[in-house]
């Protein structure tokens, strides 16, 4: 039965929708008007261009550009209004002073009643809306450019409105977001990450609205919403500094194309344009100008999973330390003093003494080492010109141009990097793969040397960098990022979810590269039920993780006599899943080879295989690896082949933890013969 309060709220919703429809109609009329005026202006210019002077043409062009720009902003407004029609708002607070209380409805965008000249809906990012997330009933405040506004919240409500219909309304004195959060989390997953504006928690809100941090480092447990929070933070910054930064000025470093597709929905849902994204390997190829073939991170991890090569591990481990970065820096200082073999030059009758050449070389210490030759050559040419009091002949110039580069031991950055290992007395730590491909652990060290010795193009057009899966990058990689991107940064991840324990970075380690960084730690996990969280904790203990109090079925551990029985059981579970009502089932294997084999057995309608080359995340049954599933979530998860002979190393254990923490509602672990020792019963 609908009570009076709910009747009033439903009536208010209908009133807001009516005004939205009216606003959309007006906007459509304006769009048509601008389109027609633009057509007429272009037509006029075309017909009269022969009689127009240059000034008239420039003025006409500027007028057309202004009109087109205004038209685009009207079209953008229409898009926002259309988004509001489906779900105009999700929250309300009544805030004011003394006896005066004003209802403040909060939604994705601001909506102003043009007749009454007042906001019917406030954008969730507006300063006044912050109170919805930060305060319960009673005294509250928010910051404005002119100062702090203090008052009282006398009412707080939350709504679920879908397709323009109010599904439910929650009113409570304390933590009403938790009630809605429970409702939202108990629902199914989707093929895209969704916005969380209706369920942002207080600690998350502080991270999202932090506008002063030059580098924000977010370390959050599995399921804490790190990525979603980071994307909402970007949306907030785009709103707060809309005159200074646009979506095109932000760059996301994402772990793979599937993940990039999975998160692609969030910012458009929040009314922002899609943000450019790039993988670390794409960045490496860009900076190295595709000159050096190299092993990918996925291939490195696959190799660690398939063969336990101690020497390979030693190479990775060493190149993931601050000691390695420090020694690289020492080596570059050493090159500064020892890289050139100076000798005097005789150009005709003029002798250019080597102390002069050495002095000129050191005078350009701000120029990368391998870029100094042209500058030194210019100075030598001037020295000779001063001595002979005439212009130099082509032959004399050629002599100088040929002689100076001979003073450099090499101009090849890879040769210099290779020599570094001889210099530290560990030549065995550099090894190329078949086809002279670099190992992944060497790629960013080589880029670091290139930046220091040759320089590299920077990315000054990027005004904010978002780096996800921070635990998978090393100090050298962060040093490269700090040199290429001089903008503000948001860096996020979970050290417990590293796929390569030999090169993992924690927030504390990253803070050493960015000492100005603000570190935030998120301990509450929202993804999995308590039962799944507890199960994952027994695989890899994280004492800081606090699961949300949402319960479900205990994870199912199923053992079989052989692989054929296990496969048959998985096929049956897929059939059961199709009748479950859930849209996503992840079957998460340890290696790509295992995923390929399993996919061949279960493929059919609604079953897809995710590989390193995949570019989209779809609903249905998804067969993939733990490495590629990082950052994704599924309603149900099956982790197959968890036998003692398959999951036994530290890397395997990390993969198992990642796989299990992808599950929201149900988790099944299967094995043949003997189960892995990482699977502990209650």
C-alpha positions as CSV (number, residue, x, y, z in Angstrom):
1,X,0.0,0.0,0.0
2,X,1.3,3.5,-0.9
3,X,1.3,5.9,2.0
4,X,0.7,9.7,1.7
5,X,4.4,10.5,1.7
6,X,5.1,8.1,-1.2
7,X,2.1,9.5,-3.0
8,X,3.5,13.0,-2.7
9,X,6.9,11.8,-4.0
10,X,5.3,10.0,-6.9
11,X,3.4,13.1,-7.8
12,X,6.6,15.2,-7.5
13,X,8.4,12.7,-9.8
14,X,5.6,13.1,-12.5
15,X,5.8,16.9,-12.2
16,X,9.6,16.8,-12.7
17,X,9.2,14.4,-15.7
18,X,6.6,16.7,-17.2
19,X,9.0,19.7,-16.9
20,X,11.9,17.6,-18.3
21,X,9.7,16.7,-21.4
22,X,8.9,20.3,-21.9
23,X,12.6,21.3,-21.6
24,X,13.5,18.5,-24.1
25,X,10.9,19.8,-26.6
26,X,12.3,23.4,-26.2
27,X,15.8,22.1,-26.7
28,X,14.8,20.2,-29.8
29,X,13.3,23.4,-31.2
30,X,16.5,25.3,-30.5
31,X,18.6,22.5,-32.1
32,X,16.4,22.8,-35.3
33,X,16.7,26.6,-35.2
34,X,20.5,26.5,-34.9
35,X,20.7,23.9,-37.7
36,X,18.6,26.0,-40.0
37,X,20.5,29.3,-39.2
38,X,23.8,27.5,-39.8
39,X,22.6,26.1,-43.1
40,X,21.4,29.6,-44.2
41,X,24.7,31.2,-43.1
42,X,26.8,28.7,-45.0
43,X,24.5,29.1,-48.0
44,X,24.9,32.9,-47.9
45,X,28.7,32.7,-47.7
46,X,28.7,30.2,-50.6
47,X,26.6,32.4,-52.8
48,X,28.3,35.7,-52.0
49,X,31.9,34.6,-51.5
50,X,33.1,36.2,-54.8
51,X,32.0,39.6,-53.6
52,X,33.5,39.3,-50.0
53,X,36.9,40.6,-49.1
54,X,39.2,38.7,-46.7
55,X,37.9,40.5,-43.6
56,X,34.3,39.6,-44.5
57,X,35.2,36.0,-45.1
58,X,37.0,35.8,-41.7
59,X,34.0,37.4,-39.9
60,X,31.6,35.0,-41.6
61,X,33.7,32.0,-40.7
62,X,33.9,33.1,-37.1
63,X,30.1,33.6,-37.0
64,X,29.5,30.1,-38.4
65,X,32.0,28.6,-35.9
66,X,30.3,30.3,-33.0
67,X,26.9,29.2,-34.2
68,X,28.1,25.6,-34.6
69,X,29.7,25.6,-31.1
70,X,26.4,26.9,-29.5
71,X,24.5,24.3,-31.4
72,X,26.8,21.6,-30.1
73,X,26.3,22.7,-26.5
74,X,22.5,22.7,-27.0
75,X,22.7,19.1,-28.4
76,X,24.8,18.2,-25.3
77,X,22.2,19.6,-23.0
78,X,19.5,17.6,-24.8
79,X,21.5,14.4,-24.2
80,X,21.7,15.2,-20.5
81,X,18.0,15.9,-20.3
82,X,17.2,12.6,-22.1
83,X,19.4,10.8,-19.5
84,X,17.4,12.4,-16.7
85,X,14.0,11.2,-18.0
86,X,14.8,7.6,-17.2
87,X,16.1,8.3,-13.7
88,X,15.8,12.0,-12.8
89,X,17.2,11.7,-9.3
90,X,18.2,9.2,-6.7
91,X,18.4,11.1,-3.4
92,X,16.9,14.0,-1.4
93,X,17.9,16.0,1.6
94,X,16.0,18.8,3.2
95,X,18.5,21.3,4.3
96,X,18.3,24.8,5.8
97,X,18.5,27.1,8.8
98,X,16.0,27.7,11.6
99,X,12.4,27.0,10.4
100,X,13.4,27.2,6.7
101,X,14.1,23.8,5.0
102,X,14.6,23.4,1.3
103,X,14.3,20.0,-0.5
104,X,17.4,19.3,-2.5
105,X,17.0,16.5,-5.1
106,X,20.2,14.9,-6.3
107,X,20.8,13.2,-9.7
108,X,23.3,12.7,-12.4
109,X,22.9,16.2,-13.8
110,X,21.6,19.6,-12.7
111,X,18.1,20.5,-14.1
112,X,16.9,24.1,-13.7
113,X,13.2,25.1,-14.1
114,X,13.5,28.0,-16.5
115,X,10.2,29.5,-15.4
116,X,10.8,29.4,-11.7
117,X,14.6,30.0,-12.1
118,X,15.5,27.4,-9.5
119,X,17.2,24.0,-9.5
120,X,14.8,21.1,-9.5
121,X,17.7,18.6,-9.5
122,X,21.3,19.2,-8.4
123,X,24.3,17.4,-10.0
124,X,25.8,14.8,-7.6
125,X,29.1,16.6,-8.0
126,X,27.8,20.0,-6.9
127,X,29.2,21.2,-3.5
128,X,25.7,21.2,-1.9
129,X,25.2,17.5,-3.0
130,X,28.3,16.4,-0.9
131,X,26.1,16.6,2.2
132,X,24.0,13.6,0.9
133,X,27.1,11.4,1.2
134,X,28.9,13.0,4.2
135,X,26.1,13.6,6.8
136,X,23.1,12.0,8.4
137,X,20.2,13.9,10.0
138,X,21.3,16.9,12.1
139,X,24.0,19.6,11.6
140,X,25.7,19.6,8.2
141,X,27.8,21.9,6.0
142,X,29.2,22.2,2.6
143,X,32.0,24.3,1.0
144,X,31.4,27.0,-1.6
145,X,33.9,29.3,-3.3
146,X,32.6,32.0,-1.0
147,X,33.0,30.0,2.2
148,X,31.4,27.3,4.4
149,X,27.6,27.0,4.5
150,X,26.2,25.5,7.7
151,X,22.7,24.3,8.5
152,X,20.7,21.2,9.4
153,X,19.5,18.2,7.5
154,X,16.0,17.4,8.7
155,X,15.1,14.7,6.1
156,X,17.0,12.2,4.0
157,X,15.6,9.9,1.3
158,X,16.8,7.6,-1.4
159,X,15.0,6.4,-4.4
160,X,15.3,3.7,-7.1
161,X,13.8,5.2,-10.3
162,X,14.0,3.2,-13.5
163,X,12.4,3.9,-16.9
164,X,10.7,6.9,-15.2
165,X,9.0,4.7,-12.6
166,X,9.7,4.8,-8.8
167,X,10.5,1.2,-7.8
168,X,11.0,2.0,-4.2
169,X,11.8,4.7,-1.7
170,X,13.9,4.4,1.5
171,X,13.6,6.8,4.4
172,X,15.7,6.3,7.5
173,X,17.5,8.2,10.2
174,X,20.9,6.5,9.7
175,X,23.0,5.1,6.9
176,X,20.1,4.8,4.4
177,X,22.7,4.3,1.7
178,X,23.6,1.0,3.2
179,X,20.0,-0.3,2.6
180,X,20.1,0.7,-1.0
181,X,23.6,-0.6,-1.3
182,X,22.5,-4.0,-0.1
183,X,19.7,-4.0,-2.7
184,X,22.0,-2.9,-5.5
185,X,24.8,-5.4,-4.6
186,X,22.4,-8.3,-4.4
187,X,21.4,-7.7,-8.0
188,X,23.2,-9.2,-11.1
189,X,26.3,-8.0,-12.7
190,X,26.3,-6.6,-16.2
191,X,28.5,-6.5,-19.3
192,X,29.7,-3.0,-18.2
193,X,30.7,-1.4,-15.0
194,X,27.9,0.9,-13.8
195,X,28.1,4.3,-12.0
196,X,27.7,4.2,-8.2
197,X,26.4,7.7,-7.6
198,X,23.5,6.5,-5.6
199,X,25.6,4.3,-3.2
200,X,28.8,6.3,-2.8
201,X,30.0,5.8,0.8
202,X,31.6,8.6,3.0
203,X,35.2,7.4,2.7
204,X,34.7,7.0,-1.1
205,X,33.2,10.4,-1.4
206,X,36.3,12.0,0.3
207,X,38.5,10.3,-2.4
208,X,36.3,11.4,-5.2
209,X,36.1,15.0,-4.2
210,X,39.7,15.5,-3.3
211,X,40.7,18.3,-5.7
212,X,44.1,19.2,-4.3
213,X,46.2,16.0,-4.5
214,X,48.8,16.1,-7.3
215,X,49.1,12.3,-7.0
216,X,46.4,10.2,-5.3
217,X,47.4,6.6,-4.6
218,X,44.4,4.4,-3.8
219,X,45.1,1.0,-2.4
220,X,41.9,-1.0,-2.0
221,X,41.1,-4.6,-1.2
222,X,39.4,-6.8,-3.8
223,X,35.9,-5.5,-4.5
224,X,36.4,-2.2,-2.8
225,X,35.3,-0.3,-5.9
226,X,38.7,1.3,-6.6
227,X,38.3,1.6,-10.3
228,X,34.7,2.9,-10.0
229,X,35.8,5.5,-7.4
230,X,38.7,6.6,-9.6
231,X,36.4,7.1,-12.6
232,X,33.9,9.0,-10.5
233,X,36.9,11.1,-9.3
234,X,37.7,11.9,-12.9
235,X,34.0,12.8,-13.5
236,X,34.1,15.1,-10.5
237,X,37.3,16.8,-11.6
238,X,35.9,17.3,-15.1
239,X,32.9,19.0,-13.5
240,X,34.8,21.0,-10.9
241,X,37.5,22.3,-13.4
242,X,35.4,22.2,-16.6
243,X,37.0,25.4,-17.9
244,X,40.5,23.9,-17.5
245,X,40.2,20.2,-18.4
246,X,38.1,18.1,-20.7
247,X,37.7,14.4,-21.2
248,X,40.2,14.4,-24.1
249,X,42.9,15.8,-21.7
250,X,42.7,12.7,-19.5
251,X,44.4,9.3,-20.2
252,X,43.7,5.9,-18.6
253,X,46.6,3.4,-18.5
254,X,44.5,0.2,-18.5
255,X,45.7,-3.4,-18.2
256,X,44.0,-4.7,-21.3
257,X,41.4,-3.9,-24.0
258,X,38.8,-6.1,-22.3
259,X,39.1,-4.1,-19.1
260,X,39.0,-0.8,-21.0
261,X,35.7,-2.0,-22.7
262,X,34.3,-3.1,-19.3
263,X,34.7,0.4,-17.7
264,X,33.8,2.3,-20.9
265,X,30.3,2.9,-19.8
266,X,30.9,4.7,-16.5
267,X,31.9,8.2,-17.7
268,X,29.2,8.4,-20.5
269,X,26.6,7.4,-17.8
270,X,27.9,10.3,-15.8
271,X,27.5,12.7,-18.7
272,X,31.2,12.9,-19.7
273,X,32.8,12.0,-23.0
274,X,34.7,8.8,-23.4
275,X,38.3,9.1,-22.1
276,X,41.3,8.0,-24.2
277,X,43.0,4.8,-22.9
278,X,46.3,3.1,-23.5
279,X,48.0,0.0,-22.4
280,X,51.5,0.0,-20.9
281,X,52.8,-2.0,-23.9
282,X,51.2,0.5,-26.3
283,X,52.9,3.3,-24.5
284,X,56.2,1.4,-24.7
285,X,55.9,0.9,-28.4
286,X,55.0,4.5,-28.9
287,X,58.0,5.8,-26.9
288,X,60.4,3.2,-28.5
289,X,59.0,4.1,-31.9
290,X,58.3,0.3,-32.6
291,X,62.1,-0.2,-33.0
292,X,62.5,-3.0,-30.3
293,X,60.2,-6.1,-30.3
294,X,59.5,-7.3,-26.7
295,X,57.7,-9.8,-24.6
296,X,54.4,-8.6,-23.3
297,X,53.4,-8.6,-19.6
298,X,50.8,-11.3,-20.3
299,X,53.6,-13.5,-21.9
300,X,55.8,-12.9,-18.9
301,X,53.2,-14.0,-16.5
302,X,52.2,-17.0,-18.7
303,X,55.9,-18.0,-18.7
304,X,56.0,-17.8,-14.9
305,X,52.9,-20.0,-14.7
306,X,54.1,-22.6,-17.2
307,X,57.7,-23.0,-16.2
308,X,59.5,-22.3,-12.9
309,X,62.8,-20.9,-14.2
310,X,64.8,-19.6,-11.3
311,X,67.1,-17.5,-13.5
312,X,64.2,-15.9,-15.2
313,X,62.6,-15.1,-11.8
314,X,66.0,-13.7,-10.6
315,X,66.1,-11.3,-13.6
316,X,62.5,-10.1,-13.0
317,X,63.0,-9.8,-9.2
318,X,66.2,-7.7,-9.6
319,X,64.7,-5.3,-12.2
320,X,61.7,-4.7,-9.9
321,X,63.7,-3.1,-7.1
322,X,64.7,0.4,-6.2
323,X,68.2,-0.9,-6.1
324,X,68.0,-1.5,-9.8
325,X,66.7,2.0,-10.5
326,X,69.4,3.4,-8.2
327,X,72.2,1.6,-10.1
328,X,70.8,2.7,-13.4
329,X,71.0,6.3,-12.2
330,X,74.6,5.7,-11.0
331,X,75.5,4.2,-14.4
332,X,74.1,7.3,-16.2
333,X,76.3,9.5,-14.0
334,X,79.2,7.2,-14.8
335,X,78.5,7.6,-18.6
336,X,78.5,11.4,-18.1
337,X,82.2,11.2,-17.1
338,X,83.4,8.2,-19.1
339,X,81.3,7.9,-22.2
340,X,83.5,10.1,-24.5
341,X,87.1,9.5,-25.6
342,X,88.3,13.1,-26.1
343,X,91.1,13.8,-28.5
344,X,92.3,17.0,-30.2
345,X,91.1,17.7,-33.7
346,X,93.3,19.1,-36.6
347,X,91.2,20.9,-39.1
348,X,93.6,22.2,-41.8
349,X,96.1,24.3,-39.8
350,X,93.9,24.7,-36.8
351,X,94.2,22.5,-33.8
352,X,91.1,22.2,-31.5
353,X,92.5,21.1,-28.1
354,X,90.6,18.3,-26.4
355,X,90.1,20.3,-23.1
356,X,88.0,22.7,-25.1
357,X,85.9,19.9,-26.6
358,X,85.5,18.3,-23.2
359,X,84.5,21.7,-21.6
360,X,81.9,22.3,-24.4
361,X,80.5,18.7,-24.0
362,X,80.0,19.3,-20.2
363,X,78.5,22.7,-20.8
364,X,75.5,21.0,-22.3
365,X,74.8,18.9,-19.2
366,X,71.1,19.7,-19.5
367,X,70.9,18.2,-23.0
368,X,70.6,14.4,-23.1
369,X,74.0,12.7,-23.5
370,X,73.4,11.3,-27.0
371,X,72.0,14.6,-28.3
372,X,75.0,16.8,-27.4
373,X,77.1,16.0,-30.5
374,X,75.4,18.6,-32.8
375,X,75.8,21.3,-30.2
376,X,79.5,20.5,-29.6
377,X,80.0,20.4,-33.4
378,X,78.6,23.9,-33.7
379,X,81.0,25.2,-31.0
380,X,84.0,23.5,-32.7
381,X,83.0,25.0,-36.1
382,X,82.8,28.5,-34.4
383,X,86.2,27.9,-32.8
384,X,87.8,27.0,-36.2
385,X,86.0,30.0,-37.9
386,X,87.4,32.4,-35.3
387,X,90.9,30.9,-35.9
388,X,90.9,31.2,-39.7
389,X,88.7,34.3,-39.9
390,X,86.6,33.0,-42.8
391,X,83.7,30.6,-43.6
392,X,84.5,26.9,-43.4
393,X,84.6,24.8,-46.5
394,X,82.3,21.8,-47.0
395,X,85.3,19.5,-46.5
396,X,86.2,21.2,-43.2
397,X,82.6,20.9,-41.9
398,X,82.6,17.2,-42.9
399,X,85.8,16.5,-41.0
400,X,84.3,17.9,-37.8
401,X,81.0,16.1,-38.4
402,X,82.8,12.8,-38.8
403,X,85.3,13.2,-36.0
404,X,83.1,14.2,-33.1
405,X,80.7,11.2,-33.2
406,X,83.8,8.9,-33.1
407,X,84.4,10.3,-29.6
408,X,81.1,8.6,-28.5
409,X,81.5,4.9,-27.7
410,X,78.1,4.2,-29.3
411,X,74.9,6.0,-30.1
412,X,72.7,2.9,-29.6
413,X,70.6,3.0,-26.4
414,X,70.2,-0.8,-26.3
415,X,74.0,-1.3,-26.5
416,X,74.4,1.2,-23.6
417,X,71.7,-0.6,-21.6
418,X,73.3,-4.0,-22.3
419,X,76.7,-2.6,-21.1
420,X,75.1,-1.5,-17.9
421,X,74.9,-5.2,-16.7
422,X,78.6,-5.7,-17.5
423,X,79.3,-2.5,-15.5
424,X,77.5,-3.8,-12.4
425,X,79.3,-7.2,-12.9
426,X,76.1,-9.1,-13.7
427,X,76.0,-9.6,-17.5
428,X,73.9,-12.8,-17.0
429,X,70.9,-10.6,-15.9
430,X,70.4,-9.4,-19.5
431,X,69.0,-12.0,-21.8
432,X,67.0,-11.6,-25.0
433,X,64.4,-14.1,-26.3
434,X,64.2,-15.7,-29.7
435,X,64.2,-13.2,-32.5
436,X,66.2,-10.7,-30.2
437,X,62.9,-9.9,-28.4
438,X,63.5,-8.1,-25.1
439,X,62.2,-9.6,-21.9
440,X,59.3,-7.5,-20.5
441,X,61.4,-6.7,-17.4
442,X,63.9,-4.8,-19.6
443,X,61.4,-2.8,-21.6
444,X,60.8,0.2,-19.3
445,X,64.4,0.1,-18.1
446,X,65.4,0.6,-21.7
447,X,62.8,3.4,-22.0
448,X,64.2,5.0,-18.9
449,X,67.7,5.0,-20.4
450,X,66.3,6.4,-23.6
451,X,64.6,9.3,-21.8
452,X,67.8,10.1,-19.8
453,X,70.2,9.6,-22.8
454,X,68.2,10.7,-25.8
455,X,65.1,12.3,-24.5
456,X,61.6,11.2,-25.5
457,X,58.4,12.8,-26.5
458,X,56.4,13.9,-23.5
459,X,52.7,13.9,-23.1
460,X,52.1,17.5,-22.1
461,X,48.6,17.3,-23.7
462,X,47.6,14.9,-20.9
463,X,46.4,16.9,-17.8
464,X,45.4,13.9,-15.6
465,X,46.7,10.4,-15.7
466,X,44.8,7.4,-14.3
467,X,46.9,4.3,-13.7
468,X,45.0,1.1,-12.8
469,X,46.4,-2.2,-11.4
470,X,49.3,-0.2,-9.8
471,X,50.6,-3.4,-8.1
472,X,51.8,-4.7,-11.5
473,X,54.2,-1.9,-12.2
474,X,57.8,-1.5,-11.0
475,X,59.7,1.5,-9.6
476,X,61.4,1.9,-13.1
477,X,57.9,2.0,-14.7
478,X,56.7,4.6,-12.3
479,X,59.9,6.7,-12.9
480,X,59.2,6.5,-16.6
481,X,55.5,7.6,-16.1
482,X,56.7,10.5,-13.9
483,X,59.0,11.8,-16.6
484,X,56.6,11.3,-19.5
485,X,53.5,12.6,-17.7
486,X,54.1,15.8,-15.6
487,X,50.4,16.1,-14.8
488,X,48.3,15.2,-11.8
489,X,47.7,11.4,-11.3
490,X,45.3,9.0,-9.8
491,X,47.0,5.6,-9.2
492,X,45.1,2.6,-7.9
493,X,45.4,-1.1,-7.2
494,X,45.7,-3.9,-4.6
495,X,49.0,-5.4,-3.7
496,X,47.2,-8.6,-2.8
497,X,46.1,-9.0,-6.4
498,X,49.4,-9.0,-8.1
499,X,49.8,-11.6,-10.9
500,X,53.6,-11.5,-10.6
501,X,54.7,-11.6,-6.9
502,X,58.3,-11.0,-8.1
503,X,57.5,-7.5,-9.3
504,X,54.7,-6.2,-7.1
505,X,54.4,-2.6,-5.9
506,X,52.6,-1.5,-2.8
507,X,51.3,2.0,-2.1
508,X,54.3,2.6,0.2
509,X,56.7,1.7,-2.6
510,X,54.9,3.9,-5.2
511,X,55.0,6.7,-2.6
512,X,58.8,6.6,-2.8
513,X,58.6,7.6,-6.5
514,X,55.8,10.2,-5.8
515,X,56.6,11.5,-2.3
516,X,54.0,14.2,-2.8
517,X,51.3,11.6,-3.2
518,X,48.2,11.3,-0.9
519,X,47.8,7.6,0.0
520,X,44.2,6.4,0.7
521,X,43.4,2.8,1.8
522,X,40.0,1.2,1.2
523,X,39.3,-1.8,3.4
524,X,35.6,-2.5,2.8
525,X,34.8,-5.0,0.1
526,X,31.4,-4.7,-1.6
527,X,31.6,-7.3,-4.4
528,X,31.4,-10.8,-2.8
529,X,29.2,-12.3,-0.2
530,X,30.7,-12.8,3.3
531,X,31.0,-16.6,2.5
532,X,33.0,-16.0,-0.7
533,X,35.2,-13.4,1.0
534,X,36.0,-15.7,3.9
535,X,36.9,-18.5,1.4
536,X,39.3,-16.2,-0.5
537,X,40.8,-15.0,2.8
538,X,41.8,-18.6,3.6
539,X,43.7,-18.7,0.3
540,X,45.5,-15.4,0.8
541,X,45.0,-13.6,4.1
542,X,44.4,-9.9,4.0
543,X,43.8,-8.8,7.6
544,X,42.6,-5.4,6.5
545,X,39.7,-6.6,4.4
546,X,36.2,-6.0,5.8
547,X,33.4,-7.7,3.9
548,X,30.1,-6.0,3.6
549,X,27.5,-8.0,5.7
550,X,25.8,-9.6,2.7
551,X,25.3,-13.4,2.9
552,X,24.9,-16.1,0.3
553,X,25.7,-19.8,-0.4
554,X,28.9,-21.3,0.9
555,X,31.5,-21.8,-2.0
556,X,31.2,-25.3,-3.4
557,X,34.4,-27.4,-3.6
558,X,33.9,-30.4,-5.9
559,X,36.4,-33.2,-6.4
560,X,36.4,-35.7,-9.2
561,X,38.2,-39.0,-10.0
562,X,39.6,-37.7,-13.3
563,X,39.6,-34.8,-15.8
564,X,36.7,-36.2,-17.9
565,X,34.4,-36.2,-14.9
566,X,35.4,-32.7,-14.0
567,X,34.7,-31.4,-17.5
568,X,31.3,-33.2,-17.5
569,X,30.4,-31.5,-14.2
570,X,31.4,-28.1,-15.5
571,X,29.2,-28.6,-18.6
572,X,26.3,-29.4,-16.2
573,X,27.0,-26.3,-14.2
574,X,26.8,-24.2,-17.4
575,X,23.3,-25.7,-18.0
576,X,22.3,-24.9,-14.4
577,X,23.6,-21.3,-14.8
578,X,21.4,-20.7,-17.9
579,X,18.4,-21.4,-15.6
580,X,19.7,-19.3,-12.7
581,X,18.6,-15.9,-14.0
582,X,22.1,-14.5,-13.6
583,X,23.6,-12.9,-16.7
584,X,27.4,-13.6,-16.1
585,X,29.3,-16.8,-15.3
586,X,33.1,-16.6,-15.3
587,X,35.1,-19.8,-15.8
588,X,38.5,-18.7,-14.7
589,X,41.5,-20.9,-15.5
590,X,45.2,-20.5,-14.5
591,X,46.7,-20.4,-17.9
592,X,45.6,-19.5,-21.4
593,X,46.3,-23.0,-22.7
594,X,44.0,-24.4,-20.0
595,X,41.3,-21.8,-20.9
596,X,41.6,-22.8,-24.6
597,X,41.2,-26.5,-23.9
598,X,38.2,-25.9,-21.7
599,X,36.6,-23.5,-24.2
600,X,36.9,-26.2,-26.9
601,X,34.9,-28.5,-24.7
602,X,32.1,-26.1,-23.7
603,X,31.9,-23.6,-26.5
604,X,28.4,-22.9,-28.0
605,X,25.8,-20.1,-27.9
606,X,26.5,-17.6,-25.2
607,X,30.0,-18.9,-24.4
608,X,32.9,-16.7,-25.2
609,X,36.7,-17.0,-24.8
610,X,38.7,-14.0,-23.5
611,X,42.3,-13.8,-24.6
612,X,45.0,-11.2,-24.6
613,X,43.7,-10.1,-28.0
614,X,40.1,-9.7,-27.0
615,X,38.6,-6.2,-27.0
616,X,35.1,-6.6,-25.5
617,X,33.4,-8.0,-22.4
618,X,30.1,-9.7,-23.0
619,X,27.4,-11.2,-20.9
620,X,26.9,-15.0,-20.8
621,X,29.5,-17.7,-20.0
622,X,33.1,-16.3,-20.2
623,X,36.1,-18.6,-20.2
624,X,39.3,-16.7,-19.4
625,X,42.4,-16.6,-17.2
626,X,42.8,-15.0,-13.7
627,X,45.3,-12.5,-15.3
628,X,42.7,-11.2,-17.8
629,X,39.8,-11.4,-15.3
630,X,41.5,-8.9,-13.0
631,X,39.2,-5.9,-12.4
632,X,36.2,-7.8,-13.7
633,X,33.3,-9.3,-11.7
634,X,30.8,-12.1,-12.4
635,X,27.6,-13.2,-10.8
636,X,28.9,-16.8,-10.6
637,X,32.5,-18.1,-10.9
638,X,33.8,-21.6,-11.6
639,X,37.5,-22.1,-10.9
640,X,38.5,-25.4,-12.6
641,X,41.6,-27.6,-12.4
642,X,42.5,-26.6,-8.8
643,X,44.5,-29.8,-8.3
644,X,47.6,-30.2,-6.3
645,X,49.8,-30.5,-9.4
646,X,48.3,-27.4,-11.0
647,X,48.2,-24.8,-8.2
648,X,51.4,-25.2,-6.2
649,X,53.6,-22.1,-6.6
650,X,53.3,-18.6,-5.1
651,X,52.3,-17.3,-8.5
652,X,49.6,-20.0,-8.7
653,X,48.3,-19.0,-5.3
654,X,48.0,-15.3,-6.4
655,X,46.0,-16.4,-9.5
656,X,43.7,-18.5,-7.4
657,X,43.0,-15.6,-5.0
658,X,42.2,-13.3,-8.0
659,X,40.0,-15.9,-9.6
660,X,37.9,-16.5,-6.5
661,X,37.5,-12.8,-5.7
662,X,35.8,-12.2,-9.0
663,X,32.6,-13.9,-7.8
664,X,29.7,-11.8,-6.5
665,X,27.1,-14.4,-5.5
666,X,28.3,-18.0,-6.2
667,X,31.7,-19.7,-6.3
668,X,32.5,-23.2,-7.3
669,X,36.0,-24.7,-7.2
670,X,36.7,-28.0,-9.0
671,X,39.6,-30.4,-9.0
672,X,40.6,-33.9,-10.1
673,X,42.3,-36.5,-8.0
674,X,44.0,-34.4,-5.2
675,X,43.0,-30.8,-4.5
676,X,45.6,-28.0,-4.1
677,X,46.8,-27.3,-0.6
678,X,45.7,-23.7,-1.1
679,X,42.1,-24.8,-0.8
680,X,41.3,-24.9,2.9
681,X,38.0,-26.1,4.4
682,X,36.3,-24.1,7.1
